[in-house]
Amino acid sequence: MEARILEFAALLRKHGMRISPAESLDSLLALESTGLGTRETVKDVLRATMVKRTSDLPTFEEVFDLYFSALGEAIRESGEQAAQALGTTLADYQKLLEQLEELLKKRQQQPGANELSELARALLRHDDGTLQRRMREASETMREGSGQSGKQEGQLGHAIGEQLRLGEIVRELEGLSDELEQLGADGETAAKIRELIKRRLADLADLIKRAARLEAARENPQPKDTTGLKSLGEKSFYYLTEDEIRKMKEAVTRLAQRLRHVVSIKRSRAKRGAFDLSRTLRHNTQFGGIPFDVQFDRRKKNRPQIVVLCDVSDSVRNVSRFMLQFVYSLQDLYSKVRSFIFVSDMGEVTKLFEDHDTNEAIELALRGDVINVFAHSDFGRAFKMFHRDHLASINRRTTVIVLGDARNNYNLPHEWVLRDLQRKAKQVIWLNPENKTTWGFGDSEMDRYMAFCDVVEECRNLNQLYRVVDRLVLS
């Protein structure tokens, strides 16, 4: 049982849950105290010792059923379906099994008769325990031998069938079908038993397919979409309903947490610095060039400063909402974050995020108290205001992120502001929520602005936003 619990913990890790070796040992100790008892007892104990986050509960439930229940339930179902397929009552079916058992005893008493294999007997007698054990052993032997990495479901099924010696079982049971009259079965009974054997062989083939499906699911886990990312990740920000906006807030927070985790691991590993070959060789000349004392480049990388300029006109307000949420969910990865919103005027909202929860700050920023959010867009005018009031705060550590559709209502674009920003900043990134094919047409000034940007990306949905910020913080 210990091996199965440890394997179950490894399977949960493969499905994205964080379970330490110590927590696996806690599960074993807890089960030792409570005893195995019922299936529900085991499930409750493992849930209590392995699940730390509510969001992991669906994954735990799915994997537990996959690992501990799926094959057993399939075997029980196959037995029930066999009786239904023969069109008999349960009483008549049980009587048929008893007649078959008598015929098997007669067959065993005949001189020179070969005894049926364990799996063939279990199949005919509906011995669910033996069937489940043999199926599990076949899967485990396959896993430990040639393995199943990269194999398709059909290949896995063939490998499990070979471990069970499926061909020999088919020959055994077909041979038994031919001997029924010789063993004393009347015509009607022999016909029913032949149909039963045919059905049970079909059941065995189906069980092998199910076992292969379970192995494929173990090898290639597909956790449930608890964040809504799969359904919402590719949906344009323009077309989100109010309910989807609420779900999207949770998805943005989840993605930001994952990104912070990745960055923290990367920084932890980079603390000692990269191997410095030149310094190592120079430092070890006293040892004849043998690198007894390895040297590392421990130059500390400064965390970037971020300045976000968000267009909050009606057409792109949803994009700005999630951009601000994303950036402030990651603010501890930067040395400083400053946020500005604009339509025709430019206003700073950094203080709102210092004094309020992120979501509350966003709502306050977008309701119209800082700037007139109902004005007609004028990127050029807003950029000139930023140049006048805040250009001095930009330096070589600053990454400037502009989010907007560049629809300027045929006003003067004043692209020279971006030219000056690019000269002073580390980089200028423009994220445009419109399709690239529309850039530069009509009142779009994107073709003018992009000339002074280091990175220009389409950003119409959550997955695109995540990829941009991912690249920003991991670069």
C-alpha positions as CSV (number, residue, x, y, z in Angstrom):
1,M,0.0,0.0,0.0
2,E,2.9,2.4,0.7
3,A,4.1,2.1,-2.8
4,R,0.6,2.9,-4.2
5,I,0.3,6.0,-2.0
6,L,3.7,7.3,-3.1
7,E,2.8,6.6,-6.7
8,F,-0.5,8.4,-6.2
9,A,1.4,11.4,-4.8
10,A,3.7,11.4,-7.8
11,L,0.7,11.3,-10.1
12,L,-0.8,14.3,-8.4
13,R,2.4,16.2,-8.9
14,K,2.3,15.3,-12.6
15,H,-1.2,16.9,-12.6
16,G,0.2,20.2,-11.2
17,M,-0.3,19.8,-7.5
18,R,2.6,20.7,-5.1
19,I,3.2,17.8,-2.7
20,S,6.5,17.4,-0.8
21,P,8.0,14.1,0.2
22,A,7.2,15.1,3.8
23,E,3.5,15.4,3.0
24,S,3.6,12.0,1.3
25,L,5.0,10.5,4.6
26,D,2.3,12.4,6.6
27,S,-0.3,10.6,4.4
28,L,1.2,7.2,5.2
29,L,1.4,7.9,9.0
30,A,-2.2,9.2,8.9
31,L,-3.4,6.0,7.1
32,E,-1.5,3.9,9.6
33,S,-3.4,5.6,12.4
34,T,-6.9,5.5,10.8
35,G,-6.5,2.1,9.0
36,L,-7.6,1.6,5.4
37,G,-11.2,0.9,6.3
38,T,-13.4,2.1,3.5
39,R,-12.6,3.8,0.2
40,E,-14.1,7.1,1.6
41,T,-11.9,6.9,4.7
42,V,-8.8,6.6,2.5
43,K,-10.0,9.4,0.3
44,D,-10.7,11.7,3.3
45,V,-7.2,11.1,4.8
46,L,-5.4,11.7,1.6
47,R,-7.4,14.8,0.9
48,A,-6.6,16.2,4.3
49,T,-2.9,15.5,4.1
50,M,-2.2,16.3,0.4
51,V,-4.6,19.2,-0.6
52,K,-3.5,22.6,0.6
53,R,-5.5,24.9,-1.8
54,T,-9.2,24.8,-2.5
55,S,-8.4,25.2,-6.2
56,D,-6.6,21.8,-6.2
57,L,-9.7,19.9,-4.9
58,P,-11.1,19.2,-8.4
59,T,-7.7,17.8,-9.5
60,F,-7.5,15.6,-6.4
61,E,-11.0,14.3,-6.9
62,E,-10.3,13.5,-10.6
63,V,-7.0,11.8,-10.0
64,F,-8.2,9.8,-7.0
65,D,-11.1,8.4,-9.0
66,L,-8.7,7.7,-11.9
67,Y,-6.1,5.9,-9.8
68,F,-8.2,4.1,-7.2
69,S,-11.6,3.6,-8.7
70,A,-11.8,3.8,-12.5
71,L,-10.6,0.3,-13.4
72,G,-12.5,-1.4,-10.5
73,E,-15.7,0.3,-11.6
74,A,-15.2,-0.8,-15.2
75,I,-14.7,-4.4,-14.1
76,R,-17.9,-4.3,-12.0
77,E,-19.8,-2.8,-14.9
78,S,-18.6,-5.4,-17.3
79,G,-20.1,-8.2,-15.1
80,E,-23.4,-6.5,-14.8
81,Q,-23.6,-5.8,-18.6
82,A,-22.8,-9.4,-19.4
83,A,-26.0,-10.6,-17.7
84,Q,-28.0,-7.9,-19.5
85,A,-26.5,-8.8,-22.9
86,L,-27.5,-12.5,-22.5
87,G,-31.1,-11.3,-21.8
88,T,-31.5,-13.3,-18.6
89,T,-32.6,-12.5,-15.1
90,L,-29.9,-12.3,-12.4
91,A,-31.2,-15.6,-11.0
92,D,-30.9,-17.4,-14.4
93,Y,-27.5,-15.8,-14.9
94,Q,-26.3,-17.1,-11.6
95,K,-27.7,-20.6,-12.4
96,L,-25.7,-20.5,-15.7
97,L,-22.5,-19.6,-13.9
98,E,-23.1,-22.6,-11.5
99,Q,-23.6,-24.9,-14.5
100,L,-20.4,-23.6,-16.1
101,E,-18.5,-24.2,-12.8
102,E,-19.7,-27.8,-12.8
103,L,-18.5,-28.3,-16.4
104,L,-15.1,-26.9,-15.5
105,K,-14.8,-29.4,-12.6
106,K,-15.6,-32.2,-15.0
107,R,-13.1,-30.9,-17.5
108,Q,-10.4,-30.8,-14.8
109,Q,-11.0,-34.4,-13.9
110,Q,-10.4,-35.7,-17.4
111,P,-7.0,-37.2,-18.0
112,G,-4.6,-35.0,-19.7
113,A,-6.8,-31.9,-19.5
114,N,-5.0,-28.6,-19.1
115,E,-6.2,-26.4,-16.3
116,L,-7.5,-22.9,-17.4
117,S,-5.2,-20.0,-16.6
118,E,-5.9,-17.8,-13.5
119,L,-7.1,-14.9,-15.7
120,A,-9.4,-17.1,-17.8
121,R,-11.0,-18.6,-14.7
122,A,-11.4,-15.1,-13.1
123,L,-13.1,-13.9,-16.3
124,L,-15.6,-16.7,-16.4
125,R,-16.3,-16.7,-12.7
126,H,-16.6,-12.8,-12.5
127,D,-13.8,-12.8,-9.9
128,D,-13.5,-9.0,-9.9
129,G,-10.7,-8.9,-7.3
130,T,-8.4,-11.2,-9.4
131,L,-9.3,-9.4,-12.6
132,Q,-8.4,-6.0,-11.1
133,R,-5.1,-7.3,-9.6
134,R,-4.0,-8.9,-12.9
135,M,-4.9,-5.8,-14.9
136,R,-2.9,-3.6,-12.5
137,E,0.1,-6.0,-12.5
138,A,0.1,-5.9,-16.3
139,S,0.1,-2.1,-16.4
140,E,2.8,-1.9,-13.8
141,T,5.0,-4.5,-15.5
142,M,4.6,-2.6,-18.8
143,R,5.5,0.7,-17.1
144,E,8.6,-0.8,-15.4
145,G,9.7,-2.6,-18.6
146,S,9.6,-0.8,-22.0
147,G,7.6,2.0,-20.5
148,Q,4.7,4.0,-22.1
149,S,6.3,7.4,-22.6
150,G,5.1,8.8,-26.0
151,K,2.9,5.8,-26.8
152,Q,-0.6,6.2,-28.2
153,E,-3.6,4.5,-26.6
154,G,-3.6,1.7,-29.1
155,Q,0.1,0.9,-28.5
156,L,-0.5,0.9,-24.8
157,G,-3.5,-1.5,-25.2
158,H,-1.4,-3.9,-27.3
159,A,1.4,-3.8,-24.6
160,I,-1.1,-4.6,-21.8
161,G,-2.6,-7.4,-23.9
162,E,0.8,-8.9,-24.3
163,Q,1.5,-8.8,-20.6
164,L,-1.9,-10.6,-20.0
165,R,-1.2,-13.1,-22.7
166,L,-4.4,-12.3,-24.4
167,G,-3.8,-14.6,-27.3
168,E,-3.5,-17.6,-25.0
169,I,-6.6,-16.7,-23.1
170,V,-8.6,-16.5,-26.4
171,R,-7.3,-19.9,-27.5
172,E,-8.2,-21.5,-24.0
173,L,-11.7,-20.2,-24.0
174,E,-12.4,-21.0,-27.6
175,G,-11.2,-24.5,-26.9
176,L,-13.6,-24.7,-24.0
177,S,-16.4,-23.7,-26.3
178,D,-15.7,-26.6,-28.5
179,E,-15.7,-29.1,-25.6
180,L,-19.0,-28.2,-24.0
181,E,-21.1,-31.0,-25.5
182,Q,-18.4,-33.5,-24.7
183,L,-18.5,-32.4,-21.1
184,G,-22.3,-33.1,-21.0
185,A,-23.9,-29.8,-21.6
186,D,-27.2,-29.9,-23.5
187,G,-27.6,-27.8,-26.7
188,E,-29.4,-24.9,-25.0
189,T,-26.9,-24.6,-22.1
190,A,-23.9,-25.0,-24.5
191,A,-25.3,-22.2,-26.7
192,K,-25.7,-19.8,-23.7
193,I,-22.2,-20.6,-22.3
194,R,-20.7,-20.0,-25.8
195,E,-22.5,-16.6,-25.8
196,L,-21.2,-16.0,-22.3
197,I,-17.6,-16.8,-23.3
198,K,-17.9,-14.6,-26.4
199,R,-19.2,-11.8,-24.2
200,R,-16.5,-12.1,-21.6
201,L,-13.8,-12.1,-24.2
202,A,-15.3,-8.9,-25.5
203,D,-15.4,-7.5,-22.0
204,L,-11.7,-8.3,-21.5
205,A,-10.8,-6.5,-24.7
206,D,-12.8,-3.5,-23.5
207,L,-11.1,-3.6,-20.1
208,I,-7.7,-3.6,-21.8
209,K,-8.8,-0.5,-23.8
210,R,-9.9,1.2,-20.6
211,A,-6.7,0.4,-18.9
212,A,-4.8,1.8,-21.8
213,R,-6.9,5.0,-21.6
214,L,-6.0,5.3,-17.9
215,E,-2.3,4.8,-18.6
216,A,-2.5,7.5,-21.3
217,A,-4.2,9.9,-18.9
218,R,-1.5,9.1,-16.3
219,E,1.3,9.8,-18.7
220,N,-0.3,12.9,-20.3
221,P,-2.3,14.6,-17.5
222,Q,-4.9,17.2,-18.5
223,P,-6.0,18.9,-15.3
224,K,-9.4,20.5,-15.1
225,D,-9.6,24.1,-16.2
226,T,-10.3,25.6,-12.8
227,T,-9.3,29.2,-13.8
228,G,-11.4,29.6,-16.8
229,L,-8.3,30.3,-18.9
230,K,-9.1,27.7,-21.6
231,S,-12.5,29.0,-22.2
232,L,-11.6,32.7,-21.8
233,G,-7.9,32.9,-22.7
234,E,-8.5,33.3,-26.4
235,K,-11.7,35.4,-26.2
236,S,-11.2,39.0,-27.2
237,F,-11.4,41.5,-24.4
238,Y,-13.9,43.5,-26.5
239,Y,-16.7,40.8,-26.2
240,L,-16.5,39.8,-22.5
241,T,-19.8,39.8,-20.6
242,E,-20.0,41.1,-17.0
243,D,-19.9,37.5,-15.7
244,E,-16.8,36.7,-17.9
245,I,-15.1,39.9,-16.6
246,R,-15.5,38.6,-13.1
247,K,-14.1,35.2,-14.1
248,M,-11.3,36.9,-16.0
249,K,-10.2,38.8,-12.8
250,E,-9.6,35.4,-11.1
251,A,-7.8,34.0,-14.2
252,V,-5.5,37.1,-14.3
253,T,-4.6,36.7,-10.6
254,R,-3.9,33.0,-11.1
255,L,-1.6,33.6,-14.0
256,A,0.2,36.3,-12.2
257,Q,0.8,34.0,-9.2
258,R,2.2,31.4,-11.5
259,L,4.5,33.9,-13.2
260,R,5.7,35.1,-9.8
261,H,6.5,31.6,-8.8
262,V,8.5,31.0,-11.9
263,V,10.5,34.2,-11.5
264,S,11.2,33.5,-7.8
265,I,12.6,30.1,-8.7
266,K,14.7,31.6,-11.5
267,R,16.1,34.3,-9.2
268,S,16.8,31.8,-6.4
269,R,18.8,29.6,-8.8
270,A,20.7,32.7,-10.1
271,K,21.8,34.0,-6.7
272,R,25.2,32.4,-6.9
273,G,25.7,33.9,-10.4
274,A,26.9,32.3,-13.7
275,F,30.1,30.4,-14.0
276,D,32.9,32.8,-14.9
277,L,35.6,31.0,-16.9
278,S,38.1,33.9,-17.2
279,R,38.1,34.7,-13.5
280,T,38.3,31.0,-12.6
281,L,41.4,30.5,-14.8
282,R,43.1,33.6,-13.5
283,H,42.2,32.8,-9.8
284,N,43.6,29.3,-10.1
285,T,47.0,30.0,-11.7
286,Q,48.5,29.4,-8.3
287,F,47.3,25.8,-8.6
288,G,48.8,25.2,-12.0
289,G,45.5,26.0,-13.8
290,I,43.5,23.3,-12.0
291,P,40.2,24.8,-11.0
292,F,40.1,24.1,-7.3
293,D,38.3,27.4,-6.6
294,V,35.5,28.0,-9.1
295,Q,34.5,31.6,-9.6
296,F,31.0,32.9,-10.4
297,D,29.8,36.2,-11.8
298,R,27.8,37.6,-8.9
299,R,26.9,40.9,-10.5
300,K,23.5,41.8,-9.2
301,K,20.8,42.5,-11.8
302,N,18.7,45.5,-10.9
303,R,15.0,45.0,-11.0
304,P,13.4,47.1,-13.7
305,Q,11.2,50.1,-13.1
306,I,7.8,50.0,-14.9
307,V,5.8,53.0,-16.2
308,V,2.4,52.0,-17.6
309,L,0.4,54.3,-19.9
310,C,-3.1,52.9,-20.3
311,D,-5.6,54.2,-22.8
312,V,-9.0,53.9,-20.9
313,S,-11.3,55.1,-23.6
314,D,-14.5,53.1,-23.9
315,S,-13.2,50.9,-26.7
316,V,-10.2,49.5,-24.8
317,R,-11.2,49.8,-21.2
318,N,-11.4,46.1,-20.5
319,V,-7.8,45.6,-21.8
320,S,-6.6,48.4,-19.6
321,R,-8.4,46.9,-16.6
322,F,-6.6,43.6,-16.9
323,M,-3.2,45.1,-17.8
324,L,-3.3,47.2,-14.6
325,Q,-4.4,44.2,-12.6
326,F,-1.6,42.0,-14.1
327,V,1.1,44.6,-13.5
328,Y,0.1,45.3,-9.9
329,S,-0.2,41.6,-9.2
330,L,3.5,41.4,-10.1
331,Q,4.7,44.6,-8.6
332,D,7.0,42.9,-6.1
333,L,9.1,41.8,-9.1
334,Y,9.9,45.4,-10.0
335,S,11.7,48.1,-8.0
336,K,9.0,50.6,-8.8
337,V,5.7,50.7,-10.7
338,R,4.0,53.9,-11.8
339,S,0.7,53.9,-13.6
340,F,-1.0,56.6,-15.8
341,I,-4.3,56.6,-17.5
342,F,-5.3,58.7,-20.5
343,V,-8.0,59.5,-23.0
344,S,-7.4,63.1,-24.0
345,D,-5.8,64.1,-20.7
346,M,-3.1,62.1,-18.8
347,G,-3.4,61.4,-15.1
348,E,-1.3,59.3,-12.6
349,V,-3.1,56.6,-10.6
350,T,-0.1,55.2,-8.8
351,K,-1.4,56.5,-5.4
352,L,-4.7,54.7,-5.8
353,F,-2.9,51.4,-5.9
354,E,-0.8,52.3,-2.9
355,D,-3.9,53.1,-0.8
356,H,-6.4,50.5,-2.1
357,D,-6.8,46.9,-3.1
358,T,-5.9,46.3,-6.7
359,N,-9.4,45.7,-8.0
360,E,-10.8,48.6,-6.0
361,A,-8.1,50.9,-7.3
362,I,-8.9,49.9,-10.9
363,E,-12.6,50.7,-10.4
364,L,-11.7,54.1,-8.9
365,A,-9.3,54.9,-11.7
366,L,-11.9,54.0,-14.4
367,R,-14.9,55.8,-13.0
368,G,-13.8,59.3,-14.1
369,D,-12.4,61.1,-11.0
370,V,-8.8,61.3,-12.2
371,I,-9.4,62.3,-15.8
372,N,-12.5,62.6,-18.1
373,V,-12.8,59.0,-19.3
374,F,-15.7,60.0,-21.6
375,A,-13.7,62.4,-23.8
376,H,-12.7,61.7,-27.4
377,S,-9.3,60.0,-27.7
378,D,-6.3,62.3,-28.3
379,F,-3.1,60.4,-27.9
380,G,-0.9,63.3,-29.1
381,R,-2.3,65.7,-26.5
382,A,-2.0,63.1,-23.7
383,F,1.6,62.2,-24.7
384,K,2.6,65.9,-24.7
385,M,1.2,66.2,-21.1
386,F,3.3,63.2,-20.0
387,H,6.4,64.7,-21.7
388,R,5.9,68.0,-19.9
389,D,5.3,66.6,-16.5
390,H,7.0,63.3,-16.2
391,L,9.8,62.8,-18.8
392,A,12.5,63.6,-16.2
393,S,11.5,60.5,-14.2
394,I,12.4,58.2,-17.1
395,N,15.9,56.6,-17.0
396,R,17.8,53.6,-18.4
397,R,16.2,51.3,-15.9
398,T,12.7,52.2,-16.9
399,T,10.5,50.1,-19.2
400,V,7.6,52.1,-20.6
401,I,4.5,50.1,-21.5
402,V,1.9,51.8,-23.6
403,L,-1.5,50.1,-24.0
404,G,-3.9,51.6,-26.6
405,D,-5.4,51.2,-30.0
406,A,-3.7,54.4,-31.4
407,R,-7.0,55.7,-32.7
408,N,-6.3,59.4,-32.5
409,N,-9.5,60.9,-34.1
410,Y,-7.3,62.6,-36.7
411,N,-5.6,64.8,-34.1
412,L,-1.9,65.6,-34.2
413,P,-0.1,62.3,-33.1
414,H,3.0,64.0,-31.6
415,E,5.1,60.9,-32.2
416,W,8.2,62.8,-31.2
417,V,7.2,62.2,-27.6
418,L,7.8,58.5,-28.0
419,R,11.1,59.2,-29.7
420,D,12.3,61.1,-26.6
421,L,10.9,58.4,-24.3
422,Q,12.8,55.7,-26.3
423,R,16.1,57.7,-26.0
424,K,15.8,57.9,-22.2
425,A,14.2,54.5,-21.3
426,K,15.5,51.0,-21.3
427,Q,12.8,50.1,-23.7
428,V,9.3,51.2,-25.0
429,I,6.7,48.5,-25.4
430,W,3.4,49.1,-27.2
431,L,0.5,46.7,-26.8
432,N,-2.4,47.2,-29.2
433,P,-5.7,45.4,-28.7
434,E,-6.7,45.8,-32.3
435,N,-5.9,43.2,-35.0
436,K,-2.6,44.0,-36.8
437,T,-4.4,44.2,-40.2
438,T,-6.2,47.4,-39.0
439,W,-3.0,49.3,-37.9
440,G,-2.3,52.5,-39.8
441,F,-5.8,52.6,-41.5
442,G,-8.4,55.3,-40.9
443,D,-7.6,57.4,-37.8
444,S,-5.0,54.8,-36.5
445,E,-1.5,56.4,-36.0
446,M,0.1,53.0,-35.2
447,D,2.4,53.2,-38.1
448,R,3.8,56.5,-36.8
449,Y,4.1,55.4,-33.2
450,M,5.7,52.0,-33.8
451,A,8.7,53.5,-35.4
452,F,9.8,54.6,-31.9
453,C,9.0,51.4,-30.0
454,D,11.3,48.5,-29.2
455,V,8.5,46.0,-29.0
456,V,5.0,46.2,-30.6
457,E,2.6,43.4,-30.0
458,E,-1.1,42.6,-30.7
459,C,-2.8,42.2,-27.3
460,R,-6.5,41.3,-27.7
461,N,-6.9,38.5,-25.2
462,L,-5.6,37.1,-21.9
463,N,-3.2,34.6,-23.5
464,Q,-1.5,37.3,-25.5
465,L,-1.3,39.6,-22.5
466,Y,0.2,36.8,-20.4
467,R,2.9,36.0,-23.1
468,V,3.9,39.7,-23.3
469,V,4.3,40.1,-19.5
470,D,5.9,36.7,-19.3
471,R,8.6,37.8,-21.7
472,L,9.0,41.1,-19.9
473,V,9.6,39.8,-16.4
474,L,11.7,36.8,-17.5
475,S,14.0,38.7,-19.8
